[in-house]
Amino acid sequence: MRSRFIALTLVSFLAVGTAQAQGGGAAAHPSCVGPAADACQQAVDFFQYMAPQLGTAMTGGNTTLAQGGSMGGPRFGIIPRFAIGVRVNAVQGNRPVYAPTLVPLAGATAPPPNARELATETQIVPLPAVDLALGVFKGIPLALTNVGGVDLLLSASYVPAVGDRATDDFALEVDESLAIGYGIRVGLLQESLVVPGVGISYMQRKFPTTTLFARTEGAVGGASLEIQDLALKSSAWRLTASKSLLLFGLAAGIGQDNYDMSTTIRATQAPANPVSASVASKVTRTNMFADLSLNLLVLKIVGTAGMVNGGEITTYNSFDNAADKSRLYGSVGVRIGL
């Protein structure tokens, strides 16, 4: 599903937006000149628009499904406490539905055309994730709870290779398909029969370094687009609280996401020379979420609803749905733990 989404967003460069409007506030990229200038600039905007949505889909809400405070140290000092969760995060996003304007090759050295408003359409942005939490220190005992417990956190993201650029119109290439993230949680209160679990966590995640390639044919000439070595990292902190109510459990939290993104855009209009532009940006967004879990002994089935907002995302062209608009997301997953 993820590969299909990336393919669709790249192929969406086939439709041209023509309505004139004030741009998104950023200056045109200085490297985007020549016949492929508009292809280059719109690819830059495409990256700036979509990367934060991928960041939210990768990061999600709670660092451990349905967990608020720390898990506690090993049982009897021997048997480790752990939780393994598998989830799919899905962002209610938007994707551009436009294409670069292919200009005549002869004497074409002008920068991109005037900035304009480009249309988008609703697009669910899904990403799967695997999480592991391991309780390594139970904390300091008090009358009804423990405080200061410590959990170690791990996460994994996977992206498969798709297609072959030598023969296909679309290809997705990865340096390594698997990327590992890590973090820590400190329990302010460990959940007990009468006390809710409360904790604060910090997590760093990484999207596998990916190169996207697409080509198309136009009336003026063929065009190809590469988003090379797309690197996306997120760091996030969370303040969470949870309480198990026998068959059901509730958890809620608030925190902040930081997305660090970079890539190199390479746009070509045959037979002209390619145009390359390096792009990097950082975005900070507030994240709020709530979990509802069904407790079945060592298994929990968990649903999450959340929202991210804030931050500043500027583009040369503007969009009918702003790049920095608030976005809803959800997760469905299962968690096994002791």
C-alpha positions as CSV (number, residue, x, y, z in Angstrom):
1,M,0.0,0.0,0.0
2,R,2.8,2.4,0.9
3,S,4.6,1.8,-2.5
4,R,1.3,2.3,-4.4
5,F,0.8,5.6,-2.6
6,I,4.3,6.9,-3.4
7,A,3.8,5.9,-7.1
8,L,0.4,7.7,-7.3
9,T,1.8,10.9,-5.8
10,L,4.7,11.0,-8.3
11,V,2.5,10.1,-11.3
12,S,0.1,12.9,-10.2
13,F,2.6,15.3,-11.9
14,L,0.6,14.5,-15.1
15,A,-2.1,17.2,-14.6
16,V,-1.3,20.9,-14.9
17,G,-2.7,23.6,-12.6
18,T,-3.2,27.0,-14.3
19,A,-5.1,29.3,-11.8
20,Q,-2.9,32.3,-11.0
21,A,-2.6,33.2,-7.3
22,Q,-0.2,34.4,-4.7
23,G,2.5,31.8,-3.9
24,G,3.3,30.0,-0.7
25,G,5.7,32.6,0.6
26,A,9.1,31.0,-0.3
27,A,11.4,32.2,-3.0
28,A,12.0,30.0,-6.1
29,H,14.8,27.6,-5.7
30,P,17.9,29.2,-7.3
31,S,18.9,25.9,-9.0
32,C,15.5,25.5,-10.8
33,V,16.2,27.2,-14.1
34,G,16.1,26.2,-17.8
35,P,13.6,24.0,-19.7
36,A,12.9,21.8,-16.6
37,A,12.7,24.7,-14.2
38,D,9.0,24.3,-13.4
39,A,9.4,20.5,-13.1
40,C,12.2,21.1,-10.6
41,Q,10.4,23.8,-8.6
42,Q,7.2,21.8,-8.4
43,A,9.2,18.8,-7.3
44,V,10.7,20.9,-4.5
45,D,7.3,22.0,-3.4
46,F,6.0,18.4,-3.6
47,F,8.7,17.3,-1.2
48,Q,8.1,20.2,1.2
49,Y,4.4,19.4,1.1
50,M,4.5,15.7,1.5
51,A,7.5,15.0,3.8
52,P,5.8,16.3,7.0
53,Q,2.8,14.0,6.3
54,L,5.2,11.1,6.0
55,G,6.8,12.2,9.2
56,T,3.5,12.1,11.1
57,A,2.6,8.7,9.6
58,M,6.0,7.4,10.7
59,T,5.9,8.9,14.2
60,G,2.2,8.4,15.2
61,G,1.0,9.0,18.7
62,N,1.9,7.0,21.8
63,T,5.4,5.5,21.9
64,T,3.9,2.3,23.2
65,L,0.3,1.4,22.5
66,A,-2.0,2.0,25.4
67,Q,0.9,2.7,27.8
68,G,1.2,5.8,30.1
69,G,3.8,5.3,32.8
70,S,6.7,2.9,32.9
71,M,6.2,-0.9,32.7
72,G,8.2,-1.7,35.8
73,G,11.4,-3.7,36.2
74,P,11.8,-7.5,35.8
75,R,9.4,-9.7,37.7
76,F,11.2,-11.3,40.7
77,G,14.4,-9.7,39.3
78,I,14.5,-12.3,36.6
79,I,11.6,-12.3,34.1
80,P,11.7,-9.1,32.0
81,R,8.6,-7.0,31.4
82,F,8.2,-6.2,27.7
83,A,5.6,-5.1,25.2
84,I,5.7,-5.7,21.4
85,G,3.3,-3.7,19.3
86,V,2.5,-3.8,15.6
87,R,0.4,-0.9,14.2
88,V,-0.5,0.9,11.1
89,N,-0.6,4.7,11.3
90,A,-2.7,6.6,8.8
91,V,-2.7,10.4,8.3
92,Q,-5.7,12.2,6.7
93,G,-3.5,13.9,4.2
94,N,-3.6,15.6,0.8
95,R,-1.5,15.1,-2.3
96,P,-0.9,17.5,-5.2
97,V,-2.7,16.7,-8.5
98,Y,-0.5,18.8,-10.9
99,A,2.4,18.3,-13.4
100,P,5.4,20.4,-14.5
101,T,4.8,22.7,-17.4
102,L,7.1,21.5,-20.2
103,V,8.5,24.5,-22.0
104,P,10.0,24.6,-25.6
105,L,13.7,23.7,-25.5
106,A,15.0,26.5,-27.8
107,G,16.3,29.4,-25.8
108,A,14.4,28.4,-22.7
109,T,16.4,29.6,-19.7
110,A,13.8,31.5,-17.7
111,P,13.1,30.7,-14.0
112,P,9.9,29.0,-13.0
113,P,6.6,30.8,-14.0
114,N,4.7,33.0,-11.5
115,A,3.7,31.2,-8.3
116,R,0.2,29.9,-8.4
117,E,-2.3,28.0,-6.4
118,L,-2.3,24.2,-7.1
119,A,-5.0,21.8,-6.4
120,T,-4.8,18.8,-4.0
121,E,-7.0,15.8,-3.3
122,T,-7.5,13.8,-0.2
123,Q,-5.0,11.0,0.3
124,I,-4.7,8.7,3.2
125,V,-1.0,8.3,4.1
126,P,-0.4,4.9,5.7
127,L,2.8,3.5,7.3
128,P,3.2,0.4,9.4
129,A,5.4,0.3,12.5
130,V,6.8,-2.2,15.0
131,D,7.6,-1.1,18.5
132,L,9.3,-2.8,21.5
133,A,9.4,-1.6,25.1
134,L,11.5,-3.2,27.7
135,G,11.3,-2.4,31.4
136,V,14.8,-2.2,32.9
137,F,14.2,-0.4,36.2
138,K,11.1,-0.5,38.3
139,G,11.7,2.8,40.0
140,I,11.5,3.9,43.7
141,P,8.6,2.2,45.6
142,L,6.0,4.4,47.3
143,A,2.8,3.4,49.1
144,L,0.7,2.8,46.0
145,T,3.0,3.1,43.1
146,N,6.6,3.4,41.9
147,V,8.3,6.5,40.6
148,G,11.3,6.9,38.3
149,G,11.0,3.6,36.5
150,V,12.9,3.3,33.2
151,D,11.9,1.6,29.9
152,L,14.1,1.2,26.8
153,L,12.2,1.7,23.5
154,L,12.9,0.5,20.0
155,S,11.0,0.9,16.7
156,A,11.4,-0.4,13.2
157,S,10.3,1.0,9.8
158,Y,10.4,-1.0,6.6
159,V,10.3,0.1,2.9
160,P,10.6,-2.4,0.0
161,A,12.2,-1.8,-3.3
162,V,9.8,-1.5,-6.2
163,G,10.3,-1.5,-10.0
164,D,13.4,-1.0,-12.2
165,R,14.2,2.4,-13.6
166,A,15.7,0.8,-16.7
167,T,12.4,-0.6,-17.8
168,D,9.6,0.9,-15.7
169,D,8.0,4.3,-15.5
170,F,8.3,4.2,-11.7
171,A,10.9,2.8,-9.4
172,L,11.5,3.0,-5.7
173,E,15.1,2.2,-4.6
174,V,16.3,1.9,-1.0
175,D,19.8,1.8,0.4
176,E,18.6,-0.4,3.3
177,S,14.9,-1.5,3.6
178,L,14.9,-1.5,7.4
179,A,15.6,1.5,9.7
180,I,15.7,1.3,13.5
181,G,14.7,4.0,16.0
182,Y,15.3,4.2,19.7
183,G,14.2,6.0,22.8
184,I,13.6,6.0,26.5
185,R,10.6,6.4,28.9
186,V,10.8,7.6,32.5
187,G,7.8,6.8,34.7
188,L,6.4,9.6,36.8
189,L,3.9,7.1,38.2
190,Q,3.6,3.4,37.6
191,E,0.1,2.2,37.0
192,S,-1.5,0.3,39.9
193,L,-5.0,-0.7,41.0
194,V,-5.8,2.8,42.1
195,V,-3.1,5.0,40.5
196,P,-2.9,5.8,36.8
197,G,0.3,5.4,34.9
198,V,2.0,8.7,34.0
199,G,5.3,9.0,32.1
200,I,7.4,11.1,29.8
201,S,9.2,9.6,26.8
202,Y,11.6,10.6,24.0
203,M,11.9,8.7,20.7
204,Q,14.0,9.1,17.6
205,R,12.8,7.4,14.4
206,K,14.3,7.1,10.9
207,F,12.7,6.5,7.5
208,P,14.8,4.3,5.3
209,T,16.9,6.4,2.8
210,T,14.9,6.2,-0.4
211,T,15.2,7.3,-4.0
212,L,12.0,7.7,-6.1
213,F,12.1,7.8,-9.9
214,A,9.3,8.5,-12.4
215,R,9.1,9.4,-16.1
216,T,6.4,10.6,-18.4
217,E,6.0,11.7,-22.0
218,G,4.7,15.2,-23.0
219,A,3.8,17.2,-26.1
220,V,7.1,19.1,-25.8
221,G,9.4,16.3,-24.7
222,G,9.7,13.5,-22.2
223,A,10.4,14.4,-18.6
224,S,11.8,12.4,-15.7
225,L,11.9,13.2,-12.0
226,E,14.1,11.8,-9.2
227,I,13.8,12.5,-5.5
228,Q,17.3,11.2,-4.6
229,D,18.4,10.0,-1.1
230,L,15.3,11.1,0.6
231,A,16.2,11.2,4.3
232,L,13.5,11.7,6.9
233,K,14.1,11.6,10.7
234,S,11.8,12.5,13.5
235,S,12.4,13.1,17.2
236,A,9.4,13.3,19.5
237,W,8.7,13.7,23.2
238,R,5.4,12.6,24.9
239,L,3.7,13.2,28.2
240,T,1.2,10.3,28.6
241,A,-1.3,9.0,31.1
242,S,-3.1,5.6,31.1
243,K,-5.5,3.6,33.2
244,S,-6.8,0.0,32.7
245,L,-10.5,-0.5,33.5
246,L,-10.6,-4.3,33.5
247,L,-11.7,-5.2,30.0
248,F,-11.0,-1.7,28.5
249,G,-8.1,0.7,28.9
250,L,-7.7,4.4,28.2
251,A,-4.6,6.4,27.5
252,A,-4.0,10.0,26.3
253,G,-1.0,12.2,25.7
254,I,0.5,15.4,24.3
255,G,3.9,16.1,22.9
256,Q,5.9,17.6,20.1
257,D,7.3,16.2,16.9
258,N,10.4,17.5,15.1
259,Y,10.8,16.4,11.4
260,D,14.3,16.8,9.9
261,M,14.0,16.3,6.1
262,S,16.5,16.4,3.2
263,T,16.7,15.3,-0.4
264,T,18.1,16.1,-3.9
265,I,15.6,16.9,-6.7
266,R,16.7,15.9,-10.2
267,A,14.4,17.0,-13.0
268,T,15.0,16.4,-16.7
269,Q,13.2,17.4,-19.9
270,A,14.8,15.4,-22.7
271,P,17.2,16.1,-24.4
272,A,18.2,19.0,-22.1
273,N,20.6,18.5,-19.3
274,P,19.1,17.6,-15.9
275,V,18.5,20.3,-13.2
276,S,19.4,19.4,-9.6
277,A,18.3,21.1,-6.4
278,S,19.2,20.2,-2.9
279,V,16.4,20.7,-0.4
280,A,16.4,20.5,3.4
281,S,13.9,21.6,6.0
282,K,12.9,21.2,9.6
283,V,9.3,21.3,10.9
284,T,8.0,21.3,14.5
285,R,4.4,20.3,15.2
286,T,2.3,19.7,18.4
287,N,0.9,16.2,18.7
288,M,-2.2,15.2,20.8
289,F,-3.7,11.7,20.9
290,A,-5.9,9.3,22.8
291,D,-5.9,5.4,22.9
292,L,-8.7,3.0,23.5
293,S,-7.7,-0.6,24.1
294,L,-9.5,-3.9,24.5
295,N,-7.6,-6.0,27.1
296,L,-7.5,-9.8,26.4
297,L,-5.0,-11.2,29.0
298,V,-1.5,-10.6,27.5
299,L,-3.0,-9.2,24.2
300,K,-4.4,-5.7,23.7
301,I,-6.2,-4.5,20.6
302,V,-5.7,-0.7,20.4
303,G,-7.2,2.1,18.4
304,T,-5.7,5.7,18.4
305,A,-7.1,9.0,17.3
306,G,-4.8,12.1,17.2
307,M,-4.0,15.4,15.6
308,V,-0.9,17.4,14.7
309,N,-0.8,21.2,14.2
310,G,1.5,24.2,14.2
311,G,4.8,24.6,12.6
312,E,5.7,26.6,9.4
313,I,5.9,24.9,6.0
314,T,6.6,27.3,3.1
315,T,6.5,26.6,-0.6
316,Y,7.0,28.6,-3.8
317,N,3.6,27.6,-5.1
318,S,0.6,27.6,-2.8
319,F,-2.0,24.9,-2.4
320,D,-5.8,24.9,-1.9
321,N,-5.1,22.9,1.3
322,A,-2.3,24.6,3.2
323,A,0.9,22.5,3.7
324,D,0.9,23.4,7.4
325,K,-2.8,22.8,8.1
326,S,-3.9,20.7,11.1
327,R,-4.0,17.0,10.3
328,L,-6.0,14.2,11.9
329,Y,-4.4,10.7,12.1
330,G,-5.3,7.3,13.5
331,S,-3.7,4.0,14.3
332,V,-4.9,0.4,14.7
333,G,-2.7,-2.1,16.3
334,V,-2.1,-5.0,18.6
335,R,0.2,-5.3,21.5
336,I,1.5,-8.4,23.3
337,G,3.3,-8.0,26.6
338,L,4.1,-9.4,30.0
